[in-house]
Amino acid sequence: MNPVLRELLAAPRKLTAAVALCLELDAAQMTQPEELLRQKGRIEAAITETQRDISTLERVLIDLRESAAAPSAVVPAGF
């Protein structure tokens, strides 16, 4: 198996902070507006962290798209 693919498959999976908090609140059955308002600080922090993660990923994608192609010393399987 390709070493890059192996590393990607072995990488830990991570939920965004917003999704993780959503699942936590759902599991605790916090559905009433009053309960959610008490969690406002945590919710806003999770949204901010998730937005920061998204911005970082968008910058990485732009960098990858704009990077120059480089020849490989290895021929991909199937070619």
Secondary structure, DSSP 8 states (H G I E B T S, - for coil): --HHHHHHHHS-----HHHHHHHHHHHTT--SHHHHHHTHHHHHHHHHHHHHHHHHHHHHHHHHHHS-----SS--TT-
